Amino acid sequence: MADSHLVICGGGIAGIEALLRLRRLVGEGVRVTLLSPESEFAYRPLSVLEPFAPESIRRYPLGRIASDTGASLVMDRLVRVDTGACKVHTDAGRELAYDALLLALGAEESSPFGHAHLFTDRDCGRSFGTILQDIEQGHVDAVAFVVPTWPVWPVPLYELALMTAERVRSLGMRARITFITPEPRPLKAFGQAAGEATLRLLAQAGITLYTGVIPQVPAPQLVTFDETRVETQRIVTLPKVSGPGVPGIPAGTAWFIPIDERCLVPGTGGRVFAAGDATDFPVKHGGIGAQQADTAAAGIAHLLGVGERPAPLRPVIHGTLLTGDRPLYLAARVIDGLGWHSHVHEQPPWPARQKVVAEELGPYLANLDPVSTRVEAGVRR
């Protein structure tokens, strides 16, 4: 095991969670390279707060995280995997040999509608910040939030709608807020209890809700579905997501990476694992990605001769729904992409600062100052 080399592609939640878990499982007994085109890890689940409370997003230098875990950080982009030779090829022409490989690349994003404002956590909420400012200044009094039909994590859009309604109420203003979703009930992935709680919140906020419809946006101020036309002044949506489509790696529907119940990628010689939004698991959520990363790390440790073969992943989804007032804390077991045995809590059953519950990453970040000195030890460019 001492000469073994693990390559982790991706410096997001899943990649860092796997790195931290692997170090706990095998100590310094394996050489690790973290491959990422970014120099920072941004805790983007809090991006919905940015238009309402600027500088809500916490950022951490990947060089510091690599240094803390004894890993080498290579700032470069994966372009191809040769599973026969067990090598990773990068955009800068590097070849990284691996004994085990974890793909935690995240998903690709694009706009589902040509006439809607796209909210993405990658732009720190700037696109929605302009809309919120127009509402506060009285230039806009009608907004529609539209969930696309593609694979998507809809929680941020519910949060934006609820926080916008609360901001309007707190300013003593009025606005017509509409929420349109293909889901048969709000937050389907969290199960019935969460859906009913969200229905109550939307109704209390005065938000008009349409469920189980296939929305179209044929014009900048128009949403249509079935025989219904919703005229509004601004339309806000989320990006549709697709897989990274890595040459040399099998690709499923929409280029997502197929994984088995232990997060192994079939047809890759038993040495390639994947976790996070890049996989074909139907629920796209950082907490699910972290659980996949923990399973993959245990599988990698077993591959390298440490520990038993991990049990199959049985994901449980945990989520915090921000409302502008008191948040709700939601949990459910995920079976075939649906939430079962869901629970709703008004008090956090996990540390309140962890919007995404991750067993390794949460405690680690709690002790890491996001504005600490940038340590670049181990970085290769």
C-alpha positions, -999 to +999 in steps of 0.1 A: +000+000+000+029+024+007+036+028-031-001+032-040-013+064-056-048+077-055-060+105-078-091+125-069-105+146-097-125+175-083-122+199-054-158+202-044-178+186-016-175+150-028-138+153-036-128+168-003-151+145+017-134+115+001-099+129+007-107+135+044-124+100+049-095+082+031-069+098+054-089+087+084-091+051+070-055+046+058-035+074+074-005+084+054-002+050+038-012+061+004+000+089-019-029+112-029-031+138-057-060+162-058-066+174-094-087+205-097-088+235-121-098+258-092-076+271-064-105+275-039-133+254-025-164+276-023-192+265+000-218+272-026-249+257-008-251+291+009-252+310-024-290+316-021-282+340+008-258+361-012-285+384-028-300+390+007-268+390+028-237+396+007-205+377+014-225+347+027-203+323+007-174+309+026-142+301+006-113+279+015-080+275-003-075+241-017-038+244-011-045+245+026-068+215+025-042+195+005-015+205+030-037+195+060-043+160+045-008+154+031-020+155-005-005+172-036-027+197-053-024+198-091-042+228-106-052+213-140-083+199-157-090+162-165-095+155-202-092+118-206-088+085-186-069+055-199-084+027-178-062+001-194-030+018-185-045+033-153-035+069-163-052+102-161-045+127-188-049+165-182-054+196-202-018+207-196-005+174-210+002+157-177-001+119-172-009+108-137-007+071-130-032+058-105-039+027-084-073+040-077-092+069-092-121+089-078-141+111-102-159+139-083-161+163-112-196+178-106-221+183-134-222+205-164-247+233-164-267+251-191-298+272-193-331+253-199-350+284-212-340+312-236-361+338-219-354+333-182-329+346-156-307+317-146-298+314-109-266+294-104-245+290-073-215+295-095-221+332-100-227+338-062-263+349-068-254+380-088-280+373-114-308+372-089-294+401-069-304+425-097-339+412-097-342+416-059-329+451-062-356+459-088-383+445-065-370+465-035-370+497-056-406+491-068-396+485-105-408+449-104-439+434-086-444+401-104-419+372-104-422+336-115-399+309-103-398+280-127-383+245-121-371+230-154-379+194-163-343+183-165-324+166-136-321+194-111-319+201-074-349+224-068-343+235-032-325+268-040-355+279-061-379+273-033-356+292-010-353+321-033-391+323-036-397+321+001-369+346+010-382+370-017-417+368-002-403+375+032-383+404+020-413+419+003-434+415+034-407+430+057-406+461+034-444+465+035-446+460-002-467+437-024-455+414-052-472+386-071-449+356-067-456+324-087-439+290-083-442+265-112-427+229-110-430+196-128-429+179-094-462+164-083-456+179-050-429+203-036-396+187-028-405+153-040-371+139-032-377+146+005-410+127+007-445+135+018-439+152+051-415+177+036-438+183+007-467+191+030-446+214+051-434+233+020-470+236+008-479+253+041-449+277+038-457+287+002-494+293+011-485+314+042-461+334+021-489+341-005-470+323-033-492+309-060-481+273-067-486+251-098-474+215-096-471+185-120-469+207-152-443+210-180-435+247-182-424+265-213-410+300-215-418+312-250-412+349-243-393+370-217-424+377-195-445+346-202-447+311-188-471+286-204-482+250-196-513+231-206-539+258-213-524+282-188-505+314-194-487+331-165-477+367-174-450+381-152-422+407-152-392+384-143-387+347-147-361+328-126-350+293-132-322+268-124-297+253-147-303+220-163-274+196-155-257+169-175-227+147-169-191+156-177-187+130-205-151+121-198-134+102-227-124+068-216-152+065-189-186+050-196-214+075-200-251+069-193-281+091-200-271+127-205-234+118-201-237+110-164-212+085-150-228+052-142-220+038-107-230+006-088-243+005-052-207+008-040-199+038-062-177+018-086-178+027-123-186-005-143-162-015-170-131+003-155-112-026-140-125-021-105-102+009-099-124+038-108-150+052-085-173+082-088-193+105-065-214+136-066-234+153-093-214+137-121-229+103-113-262+089-126-278+089-092-311+107-098-309+131-067-283+158-072-274+171-037-241+177-019-251+155+010-257+126-012-224+133-029-207+132+004-222+099+013-211+085-021-176+098-014-175+080+020-186+048+003-160+053-024-133+060+001-140+028+020-140+009-013-106+025-023-092+016+012-104-020+007-089-021-028-056-010-013-057-037+014-072-018+043-106-027+059-135-047+048-155-042+016-180-014+022-217-021+025-238-009-004-248+028-002-282+034+014-284+072+010-303+094+035-309+129+023-306+158+048-314+193+038-319+228+053-347+248+037-340+285+041-372+306+043-362+341+053-376+334+087-369+301+106-355+274+084-368+239+082-346+208+085-356+179+063-345+143+061-356+112+042-342+079+030-338+079-007-351+048-026-351+048-064-348+086-064-377+092-040-378+102-004-393+077+021-398+080+059-393+117+057-390+139+087-393+177+092-376+194+121-379+230+133-346+227+153-315+215+136-308+178+142-272+184+129-249+214+133-268+245+120-239+258+099-238+226+079-263+233+052-250+201+035-244+173+060-210+157+054-195+135+081-159+145+074-162+179+057-185+195+082-163+191+113-132+199+093-146+232+079-159+241+114-123+244+125-109+260+094-110+298+090-123+306+056-103+338+055-071+323+069-037+328+051-036+310+018-013+281+022-001+268-012+020+239+000+021+211-025+006+230-054+019+222-089+009+243-119 
